[in-house]
């Protein structure tokens, strides 16, 4: 059963009223709530990684020709040079259409309980197929994706190497499997917070330690916990105070669209805070560009706490410690078109 918070502050915030702790006590408390990002990519159930599959997935991640216009790739909205997001309130898709929600980061996405803001994809493999066929995003029909890739002869050997047991390896399912395996490698270990969790007390500056203490004491860690400091549960947006319509538009009912459960209205997957300093703008609407403003809004709407300026500064400083080593990805050389390759749809 997926855990979902429906109250503002639970036992953690009530039991611990003072945010001032010795390093060893703060570390012990943090280790109860968080885990460091591992140094090696996680295994994806039912989709084992091989070097050939990862390499193919990387090419497909950067491949714009799986979109109808041949202009949009996975990296367009999940830019690996921009923290795995796109620095847009909502992403630009086919024919300059705007998506309905802010693009979440792809970095460390393998550690999330599900994908998309509403959790409609159970894993990276399922998520990879959604944007391809979405008319607002890549706008390619499923059969068009396969037709397009089969029309690029250079992909034939790559798919055969990645899926050696398949007699006809170029399939939509295998496209999604390969992309998912590559995305699973996009992790950001060795953040200052990870080093702190592993016992390096000086990995966090004093203000960051005070921010961590406040983050726990105020109740932020009730939802933002685990290795991804979020991404592990669903929660209503506006538990105590409903944000304005610019942050919570009436036409987006969150997870309710997936489950049809009335209790899931305005419920969203809690986002990861890993690399949060790199991925403005914030929230599913992408309406907040200032991380300090985002901290203040969450304090008021989720916890009913009007954080003061010093508290906001310290929590924001702690969030800066969640930026890890960014993936070092060499841009792939993609196989060229031939005269029979399907043309873009303009």
N, C-alpha and C positions, 0 to 999 in steps of 0.2 A: 504494500500500500504506500502511495506517495504521501509524504508528510506535507501538510499545508498549514501555515500559521494564520490564525484568524483573530488573534489578539495582538495588542501593540507590544507589550513587554511581559515576558514570562519570567520563570524563576531566576534566570541568570541575572537579569537586571535588578531583580528585587533582593537577591541574596547578597550581592556585592555592591555596596554603596560608595566605597572610596576607590577612585581610579589610581591612587598612588600605591604602587607595590614595588618591592625589591625586584631586581632583575630575575632572580631564581623563581620567585613567586609568579611574576608575570609570564615567564616562560612556561611554567607548569600549567598555568591557566590556559595559555595559548595552545599548548599541545593537546589539551582536552577538546579543543574546538577545530583546530586546523591541522593540515598535513602539508609538508612541502611538495612542490611539483617534482615528480621523479626525474632522474636524469635520462631515462630511456623512455621512448614512446610506449603507451599502453597497448596491450593486445586487443584487437577488436573481435568480439565473439563471432565465430563463423566466417571470419574473413582474415585468414592469416596473411601476414605481410611477407613479401619476398622482395629482394632488390629490384627485380624486373617489374613487379606490380607497383612498387613505390615510384619508380621512374616513369612508368606509363601514367600513373595518377598525377604526377607533377605536370607532365605535358598536357593532360586533359584539363587540369586546373587552370592553366594559362591559355587554353585553346579557345579562341573567339569563334571559330567556325562551327561550334556546337550551338551557337545562337543563330536565329533566323537571319539576322543582319550581318553575321560574321564580324561583329564589332564588340560583343560583350562576352567576357569570360567570367569564370568564378572569381578571378582576381580583381575584376572590375569593382565588385561590391565588397570583396574581402581582401583588400590590398595588403600584401605582406609587408609593404613599406610604410603602411599607416596603422600598424598595430592589428592587422587582420580585419580592419573595417574600412570605411571609405570617406570619412570626414564630411559626410552629407547628412542632413536631417533625415531624408529618405532617399533611397538609391534611384538613379536614373536608369530606366530600362528601355525596352524596345520602343522605337519611334518617340523617344524622349518622354515617355510616360514616367511618372513617379510612383514608386512602391508605396505601400500603405504604412510601413513601419521602418524604423531605423535598422540598418543592417548590423546584427550583433557580430562581435569578433569571432573569427574562425580559430584564433589561437587558443589552445587548451580546450577546444570544444569537445574533444573526446572524453573529458571528465564530467561533462554535463549529463544530467539524467535523461534529457531529451533535447531535441533541437527545435529551433524557431521560438519566438516569444510565447506562443501558445502551446508549445510542446506537441505539435501535430506530427512530427517525425520522431520515431523512437530512437534513431541513431543517425550517425553521419552518412551511412549508406542510403538510407531512405531520404535524408535531407538533400543529398546531392542531386537527386532526380527532380525535386520540386521546381527549382528555378528554371530548368531547361524547358519545361512545358508550360510554365506560367506565361500567359499572354502579355503580362505587364513587364516581365523580366526578359528571359531569352527568347520566348515565343516560338520554340521549336516543338513540333509534334514528336512523340516518342519515335515513330518510324523515321522521321526526318533526321533525328540525331544519328541513328544507326546508318541510314543511307549516306549521310554526310561523311561519317568516318570511313565507311567502306569505300567512298569515293576518293579517299586520300591514300594511295597505295603504301606510303611509308608507315602507316599504322599497322599493317598486316602482321609484320614480324614482331612488333612490340606487343600486340595482343596475344600472339601465339606463345611468346616467352612468358608473359604474365599469367596466362591461363593454359598451361600445356596439356591439361586433361580434357579440354573442350574441343570438339570437332569443328565448331563454328564459334570462335571466341569473341567475335565482335557483336556484342549484344548490349542492350540498354542496361541489363543487370550488371554486366561486367564493367561497363563505363562507370556506374555508380560505385561498385566495389573498389575499383582502382582509385578513383578520386577520394573515397573515404579513407583508404589506407594511407595515401599521401597526407591528407588532412590530419590523420592521427599522429603524424610526425611533427606537427606544428605546435610544439610545446615550448614553454619559456621558463626553464628552471633557473636556479641560482639567483633569484631575486634577493635583495637584502633581507626580506622577511623569511625566505626559505633558509638563509644562512643563520638567521636568529633562531628559527625553530630547530635547527640542527645543533644549537649550542653556542653560536658565536654572539655573545652578548653585545659586542661593539658593532655588530652589523647594522643596528638601528641607531639613529641619532636620538638624543634625549627627547626631543619634541616628538619623534615618531613613536617612541615607547609610550609616552604620555597619550598620544593619539590612539595607539593600540589599546591601552587601558580604558580609555573612554569608549572606544568602539565596542568593547566587551561590556563595560558597565552600563552603557546607555541602552543596550539591547540590539545593536546592529548585528551582532554575531548570531542572534537567534535565526536569522535567515541567511546571512552571508557567512558561511562556514565551510568546512571541508577543504580539500586541496585547491578548489577553484575559488574559494572565498565567495561562494554563491553557486548558482547553477544546479543545485541539488534538490530543489523543491519549488512549489508554486505558492504564491501569496497574493492577496488582494492589493491593489494599488489604491491607497487612501484608506488605511485601516482606521485612523482616528479622524483625520481631516481630509476631505475630498479635494484633490488638486483642481485647479481651474480647467476649463474645457481645452485650453491650449496644451495642457499636459495629459488630459484624459478625455479625448473627444467622444461624444455620445455614440458615434457610429462604430466604435471599436469596443466590443464587449469581451475582448480577451479570450480566455480559454473556453468560455461558454460556446463559442462558435464550433469548437471541437467536440465537447462533451454533451452539450445541450442541458447541462445541469445548472439550475438556477443559481446554485451556490458558487458557480464558477464565473459569474459576471464580474468583469473588471479584475479577474485573476490572471496573472502572468507568471511565467517562469522567472524566478529570481535570477538576475543576470550575474555572471561572474564579475568580480572586481579586479581580477588579474589584469595588469597593464592598463588600468582604467585611466591613468594620466595620459595615455596615448590615443584614446578612442572617443574624444568628444566629437559630436554632441551626444547627450545622454538621454536615457529613457526611451521607451518604444516609439515615442513621437519625435525624438531627436530635437527637442525644443530648448534644451539647456546646454549652453556651450561652456559654462564656467563650473568647474568641479566643486568649488566652494558653494556655489548656489545649489548644486545637486545635493550636497551633503545637508545643507540647511533645509531643503524641501523634503528630503527623506526623514529628517528628524521630526519635522512638524507633521507630515502626513502619515507616516508609519508608526511613530512613537509618541506623538503628542508632546514633543519636547522642543521648545523654542531654544535651540542651541545658541550660545553667545559667540561672539567673534573669536575669542580665544579657543573655545572648544572646536569650532569649525576649522580653524587653522591647524590645530593639532591632529584632528581626524584626517584632514586633507593631507597633511604631511605623512601620516601613516600610510594612506592609500598610495602615495608615491613610492613606498617601499615594496609595492607589489609588482613593479616593472622588472621582468626577468630578462635573461639573455634572449634576444630575438632570433628567430630561425635564420640561418645563413643559407639562403636558397639561390642557387645559380639558375638564372633564367634559361629555360630550355630552348633548344633549336627545334622548331616544329617542322614536321615533314611538309614539303611543298605541295601545292595544287598541281593537278595535271589538267589536260584539256577536257576530261570528262567529269571532273569534280563538280558537284552541284554548286550553282551560283548563289550568292547571297540574295535574300528577299528584301528588297528595299521599299 
